[in-house]
């Protein structure tokens, strides 16, 4: 008895398994710029939010070989859009009117001075936003 092996049912089963794994998996990506977050052993699951503010310092410029540290400016992003601090201050009341009682996630690089983080937090709290400071878990826990 000779015959050919029919691979169609096998391919159907493999594609169905792939489909169920893709649908069953939870791929949650948060918009925003990738920053190196400070570490904390205490964390909560990050709620989905439409408003993520990323803050980090501009890259170091090694034009002048000296040991003196130059002050780097902070760069601000709302989701993936770069904005200046003044633009951000003007946008916050508009965002508050469009999205009342929304949570804001602040993703601040660990090198950003605390003054920027406090200023951002105060700006959002003044407009009745809930504010969450993003951290990354410790590797040892």
N, C-alpha and C positions, 0 to 999 in steps of 0.2 A: 504494500500500500504506500504509494508515494503521493505527495501533495505539497502544496505550498503553505507556509505558515502565514496566517492573516494577522498583521500587526495593528490593524485599525482599532480593535478593542483595547489593546494595550496602550496605544497612544491616547485613546479616549479616557482611560482610567488615570493615566499620568497627568493629563491636562486638567481633569476634574480635581485631582488632589492638589495640584498647583493652584488652581482657582480657590479652593477652600482655604488653603494656607494663606494666600494673599488677602482674602476677605476676612479671615479670622484674626489676622495680625493687626495690631494697632500701631500704625505709623503716625505718630504725632510729631510734627516738626513745628518749631516755633520760629516765626519770622524774626528778622533782626540780624545784626552783625555778630560775628563770632568774636567773643571776648574771653579773656582768661579770668574766670570768676574766682572770688575768694572762696576758700574751703571752710565748711562748717559741718560738724557732725549732726547738727539738728536741721532737719529739712522737712518740707511738706511737698506733696505732689503739686506740680505747677498747674494751675487751672488754665484752661484755654482763654485767651484774651486777645482782643483785637488791637490792643495798644501795648507795644513793647518799646521802651526807650533804652537805647544802648549808648553807653558813654565810655570812651577810652581816650587815651592821650595820643596825640599825633606821633608818628615815628620819629625816633631820634635822628638828628642830622649830624653826620660826622664830617662836616666841612672843615671845622677848625679843630685840629688835634690839640686839645688841652684837657686838663683835668677838671675844669670848672663845669658844673652841671648847668645846662641851659634850661630855662623854664619852657615846658612844652604845653601847647594849648590843648584844651579838651575838645573832642569831636563828638557831636550829638547826632543820633539817628532815631527817627520814629519809624518803627518797623524797618524798612530798608532804604528810607529816604533821609539823606543828610540834611540837617537844618542847623542854623546857628542858634545860640542861646536866645538871642533877641527874637528870632522867628518862632522858636519854641514857646517863649513867653506869650506871644501873640496868638498862637494856635491853641493853647490850653483852654481858654474860655470858649472858643468855638467847638472844640472837642467835647467839652463838658455839656454844652447845649445839645449836641448831636447824640451823645452817648451818656446819659445820666447814670450815675451809680455804677460806672464801669471800673474794673480793676486795671491798674497800670503796673506792669512788671518793669522794674529798673534793673537792667543788666549792666553793671558798672565793672570795668576792668579793675583788678586788684591794685593797680598802680594809680588809679584816679584819686586825687585828694578828696578827703571827706567833705570839704566845703561844697564841692559840686554836687555830691550826692544829697547833702542836707538841703541845698537850695532847690534841687529838683523835687525832692520829697515835699518841701513846704509849698512849692508852686502847685503841685497836684492836690495836696490835702486842702489847700485854700479853695479849690473848686469842687470839693466833696468827692474826689476820687479815692478809691481804696488803693493803697500802695503796697507792693510786695518787692522786697529786695532779693534778687536771685543770687544763689550761691551754688557751689558744686559740692557733692559729698566728699568726705575724707576718704582716701584710698584704703585706710586701715580698718574702717568700720563697715 
